[in-house]
Amino acid sequence: MTDISCASPQRHAATPDTAVIRIDQLHALAGLLSLEEVAEQFSDLPTVAQVSIFGLFEDALADIRAALTQTVTACE
């Protein structure tokens, strides 16, 4: 496991925070979509709207990956 403490605190302090915030947002969205009544309403949405919501997951995961990659790269 890579030690993220090697990153400069001033330069990379926000990077792990960005990943944590995005993970929290994904967790909240997944929790909302797991509610039965929300899932029923979601299934009634047009396909374009459903794809857009899943696009939020994709974008957030890309942001998390970028933040973590930046942190690891700073340690190399």
N, C-alpha and C positions, 0 to 999 in steps of 0.2 A: 504494500500500500504506500502511495506517495505521501510524503510529509508536506502538507500545504503551508507549514509554518515558514518555509524557506522563501516564500513570496514577500516582497517588500510590503509592509503594512500600509504605507501611504498609497502606493501604486495599485495594489490589488485588494484593498479592504472591501470594496463593494462587490467584487466578483462572487465570492461564496454567498453573500447576502442576496444577490440577484437570483442565484440558483434556488436558495431556500424560499424566497418569496414566490417564485414561479411554481415550485413544488407545492407550496401551500395553496396557491390558486388552483392548480390541477386537482388537488385533493378535495377542495371545496366544490369544484365543478362536478367531479366524479360522484361525490356524496349527494349532490343535488339530483343528478341524473339517475341515481340508484333508488330514489324514492318512487314508489309504485305510481302515484298520481302524476308525477313529473314524467316518468317513462312513458305513460300512456299518452300524455300530451305531446311528448317528443315524437312518438311514432305517428302522430297525426300531422306533423309538420311536413311541408314539401321537402323533397329530397335535397334541393339546393340549401335549404336552411339546416338540415341535418348535417350535410357535408361541411357547412360553415362552422357549425359547433365543433365537429371533430377536427376541423382546421385549427381551432383554438388549442386543442391538445397538441397537435403537430407543431405549431409555432412555439408553444411553451416548452416542449421537449427540446426543440432546436436551440432555444435560448439557454436552457439548462446545460445542454451539451457544450455550447460555446463558452459559457461561464466556467464550467469545470475544466474544459480543455485549456482555456487561458490560464487557469490556476496551475495546472500541471505543467504547461509549457514554461511558465515563469520559474518553476522549480528545477528545470533541466539545465 
